[in-house]
Amino acid sequence: MAANYTVLSQKQSVEINAQGTGFQNVWEVTYKVTSGPSKGTVGTVAVPEEDHNATYVGNAISDKISQLDDVAKLNGT
């Protein structure tokens, strides 16, 4: 599948770890959906420092866009 998003920015941040026992460094990657049902949506994924690479980030964004597209298709009828 061709990429249907553009990365707008990346910034380092800190958040509470999954265990709630401390903090971890993360990268917040902001993207804009360029085609499909959720076209125009701007979102952000946060990935741990050790997973900040093109493959992991690309998969995280694609997974989220799939969810966004499913919600955008809802019509309430």
N, C-alpha and C positions, 0 to 999 in steps of 0.2 A: 504494500500500500504506500502510495506517495505521501509525503508529509503534507498535512493540511493545517500547519501552524507555523508561526514565526516566533522565535525567541526574542523577547523584547529587552530583557535585562537579567542579570544574575547578581546576587549579593549575599555575602556571608552574614549569618545570624547565629543566635544561640537560643535553644529551646530546652524544655525539660525532657529528659530521656523517657523512653517508653515504660521503664520500670518506675518512674517517678522518684528516683533516688538521687538525681543530680542533673547536670546539664550536658548537652552535647552540641558540637558545632554542626550547623547545617548550612546548605546553600538554598536560597529561595530563588527559583527560576520562574520568571513571569513570561507568559506566552499569549499570543492572540490566535484564535482559530480563524483560518482563512477560507475554509469551504465546508459544506455540509450543513446539517440542520442547526448547529450551534455557531454558525459563522458570525464573526464579530465579537464573540465572547472573549474576555480577557480573564485569565486565571493564573494561579501560582501553585507550583508544587514545591515542597520542601524535601530535600534529600540529605541524608547524612554525609558528612565530609568524605567518608571512605567510599561512598557510592556516587560521588560527583564525577561522572564520566558520560560521554555521549550516549552510549548504549542504555545505561540505567535511566538517565533523564529522559531520553526519547521514549522509552517504554512507559515511564510514569506519566508523561504528557499524553501519549496515545491512549493509555487506559482511561485517563480522566476525560479525554475528549469523547471516548465511546460512551461514558456515563452521561456527559453533557448532551450528546446527540440523542440518547434515549429519552432524557427528560424533555428536550426540545420537541420531540415527536408526540408528546402527550397532548391530547386535544379535549379530554374531559367528556367525550360523548360515549 
